[in-house]
Amino acid sequence: MRHPLFASFAVGVVTAVLVGIAVTELAARWIFFSLFVGIPAGIVTGVLAIAVTYAVLTRRMAPSNSPE
């Protein structure tokens, strides 16, 4: 992958939007201002998705020191 940071950012933005919308819609039954719950949930999951995606994309195989 040539640009893991760009790909990670794209995954994080998409995740944040989807989770934010899903949480807002689910909480709308019980909370009047459900957007105030959906936005922080989306931001947190977006940041986590960026970190996890970047870690997975930049992981390199450690050289094997086995004599085989």
Kinemage of the C-alpha trace (Angstrom):
@kinemage 1
@onewidth
@group {chain A} dominant
@subgroup {mainchain}
@vectorlist {calphas} color= white
{ca met a 1} P 0.000 0.000 0.000
{ca arg a 2} L 1.497 3.301 -1.050
{ca his a 3} L -0.371 5.668 1.240
{ca pro a 4} L -1.468 3.908 4.429
{ca leu a 5} L -2.207 7.189 6.213
{ca phe a 6} L -4.621 8.326 3.506
{ca ala a 7} L -6.347 4.940 3.437
{ca ser a 8} L -6.586 4.904 7.233
{ca phe a 9} L -8.089 8.386 7.244
{ca ala a 10} L -10.656 7.393 4.615
{ca val a 11} L -11.670 4.317 6.626
{ca gly a 12} L -11.923 6.419 9.789
{ca val a 13} L -14.142 9.055 8.181
{ca val a 14} L -16.499 6.473 6.700
{ca thr a 15} L -16.660 4.621 10.021
{ca ala a 16} L -17.330 7.826 11.959
{ca val a 17} L -20.171 8.836 9.657
{ca leu a 18} L -21.809 5.405 9.628
{ca val a 19} L -21.561 4.874 13.383
{ca gly a 20} L -22.685 8.433 14.097
{ca ile a 21} L -25.788 7.996 11.966
{ca ala a 22} L -26.554 4.551 13.387
{ca val a 23} L -26.221 5.655 17.017
{ca thr a 24} L -28.261 8.795 16.381
{ca glu a 25} L -31.087 6.801 14.813
{ca leu a 26} L -31.046 4.139 17.514
{ca ala a 27} L -31.021 6.672 20.346
{ca ala a 28} L -33.768 8.803 18.781
{ca arg a 29} L -36.441 6.662 20.410
{ca trp a 30} L -35.308 7.466 23.924
{ca ile a 31} L -33.311 10.720 23.692
{ca phe a 32} L -34.677 13.882 22.103
{ca phe a 33} L -31.267 15.325 21.206
{ca ser a 34} L -29.821 12.006 20.063
{ca leu a 35} L -27.342 13.764 17.791
{ca phe a 36} L -25.406 14.773 20.916
{ca val a 37} L -24.876 11.066 21.570
{ca gly a 38} L -24.234 10.054 17.964
{ca ile a 39} L -21.532 12.614 17.209
{ca pro a 40} L -19.164 11.639 20.060
{ca ala a 41} L -19.747 7.943 19.385
{ca gly a 42} L -18.866 8.468 15.732
{ca ile a 43} L -15.750 10.465 16.563
{ca val a 44} L -14.473 7.862 19.011
{ca thr a 45} L -15.020 4.967 16.624
{ca gly a 46} L -13.521 6.953 13.750
{ca val a 47} L -10.328 7.635 15.684
{ca leu a 48} L -10.115 3.995 16.723
{ca ala a 49} L -10.667 2.886 13.134
{ca ile a 50} L -7.868 5.177 11.928
{ca ala a 51} L -5.454 3.789 14.522
{ca val a 52} L -6.305 0.154 13.881
{ca thr a 53} L -6.253 0.504 10.099
{ca tyr a 54} L -2.913 2.303 10.150
{ca ala a 55} L -1.420 -0.320 12.456
{ca val a 56} L -2.615 -3.147 10.222
{ca leu a 57} L -1.464 -1.512 6.992
{ca thr a 58} L 2.004 -0.613 8.278
{ca arg a 59} L 2.734 -3.890 10.047
{ca arg a 60} L 5.851 -5.456 8.680
{ca met a 61} L 6.956 -8.997 9.013
{ca ala a 62} L 9.842 -9.325 11.461
{ca pro a 63} L 12.849 -11.070 9.988
{ca ser a 64} L 13.085 -14.649 11.035
{ca asn a 65} L 16.243 -15.612 12.883
{ca ser a 66} L 15.646 -19.335 12.681
{ca pro a 67} L 18.441 -21.421 11.190
{ca glu a 68} L 16.070 -23.253 8.853
